[in-house]
Amino acid sequence: MNINKDFTEVVKAVQDSISHSKCRKCGCMKKSLQSMESALMGAYCDDCSLLLDEIQTAISKTEPTEYT
């Protein structure tokens, strides 16, 4: 499957951000991920599905919020 270049960049940004301990504890990061998840829930395209999976994985890696 060939994912759109723009979606690839977003996936890389999500992966990079969630790899940082400080970002996993940030309330802004979690809220942003949840907003993206909500926006993509009703989307019907292969790229959207792949991005949604990545966002949900990132959400599962978040930690209790220490700051926003």
C-alpha positions in Angstrom: 0.0 0.0 0.0 1.3 3.4 -0.9 0.6 6.0 1.8 0.2 9.7 0.8 3.4 11.7 1.5 1.5 14.2 3.7 0.1 11.3 5.8 3.6 9.9 6.0 5.0 13.1 7.4 2.2 13.2 10.1 2.8 9.6 11.0 6.6 10.4 11.5 5.8 13.5 13.6 3.5 11.5 15.8 6.0 8.7 16.2 8.8 11.1 16.9 6.8 13.1 19.4 5.5 10.1 21.4 9.1 8.7 21.6 10.0 11.6 23.9 9.3 11.1 27.6 8.3 14.8 28.1 5.8 14.5 25.2 4.1 11.4 26.6 3.4 13.4 29.9 2.1 16.5 28.1 -1.6 17.2 28.3 -1.4 19.2 25.0 0.0 16.2 23.2 -2.7 13.9 24.5 -5.4 16.3 23.7 -4.0 16.8 20.2 -3.9 13.1 19.6 -7.4 12.7 20.8 -8.6 15.5 18.6 -7.0 13.9 15.6 -8.4 10.5 16.5 -11.9 12.0 16.7 -11.5 13.7 13.3 -10.4 10.5 11.7 -12.9 8.1 13.2 -15.4 8.7 10.4 -12.9 8.9 7.6 -13.0 6.2 4.9 -9.7 6.0 3.2 -6.7 3.7 3.5 -4.3 6.5 4.5 -6.8 7.7 7.1 -7.0 4.2 8.6 -3.2 3.9 8.8 -2.9 7.3 10.4 -5.7 6.5 12.9 -4.0 3.3 13.9 -0.7 5.2 14.5 -2.6 7.9 16.6 -4.3 5.3 18.7 -1.0 3.5 19.3 0.5 6.9 20.4 -2.5 7.5 22.7 -1.9 4.2 24.4 1.7 5.2 25.1 0.8 8.5 26.8 1.4 8.8 30.6 -0.4 10.6 33.3 -0.4 14.3 32.5 2.2 16.3 34.4 1.8 19.6 32.5 0.0 21.2 29.6 
